[in-house]
């Protein structure tokens, strides 16, 4: 069964957090989000805005998703 995009993003973020030895609270603090909201992201229960994805990517210093450029 194919995973939905929210689940794929959550798994990607979890992988990055594990690699960097960070907690959800660390990500929340760095991205200017609440821990509760980050938890919702990690459970795949919220639709992310482009602004939130950008904040997460800046906080993690790596791309979460890649958008093909023409």
C-alpha positions in Angstrom: 0.0 0.0 0.0 1.3 3.4 -1.0 2.0 5.9 1.9 0.3 9.3 1.7 2.5 12.3 1.4 1.9 13.4 5.0 3.2 10.0 6.2 6.2 10.2 3.9 7.1 13.7 5.2 6.7 12.6 8.8 9.0 9.6 8.2 11.6 11.9 6.5 11.5 14.3 9.4 11.9 11.5 11.9 14.8 10.1 10.0 16.5 13.5 10.0 15.9 14.0 13.7 17.4 10.6 14.5 20.4 11.3 12.3 21.0 14.6 14.0 20.2 13.4 17.5 17.4 15.9 17.9 14.0 15.7 19.6 10.7 17.0 18.4 11.0 19.8 21.0 14.3 20.9 19.4 12.7 21.0 16.0 9.7 23.0 17.4 12.0 25.5 19.0 14.2 25.9 15.9 11.2 26.2 13.5 9.2 28.5 15.7 6.4 25.9 16.1 4.7 24.4 19.1 5.7 20.9 20.2 2.1 19.9 19.9 2.0 21.0 16.2 5.3 19.2 15.5 3.7 16.1 17.1 0.7 16.4 14.8 3.1 16.7 11.9 4.9 13.5 13.0 1.6 11.7 13.2 0.6 12.8 9.8 -2.6 14.4 11.0 -2.1 18.0 9.6 -1.8 19.4 6.1 1.4 21.4 5.9 1.6 24.8 4.3 4.5 25.7 2.1 5.6 28.2 4.7 5.7 25.4 7.4 7.7 23.1 5.2 10.1 25.9 4.5 10.5 26.6 8.3 11.1 22.9 9.0 13.7 22.7 6.2 15.5 25.7 7.5 15.4 24.4 11.1 16.8 21.0 9.9 19.2 22.5 7.4 18.2 19.8 4.9 15.4 19.5 2.3 12.3 17.6 3.5 10.8 17.5 0.0 12.3 18.2 -3.4 10.5 20.2 -6.0 11.7 19.7 -9.5 12.9 22.9 -11.2 12.4 23.4 -14.8 
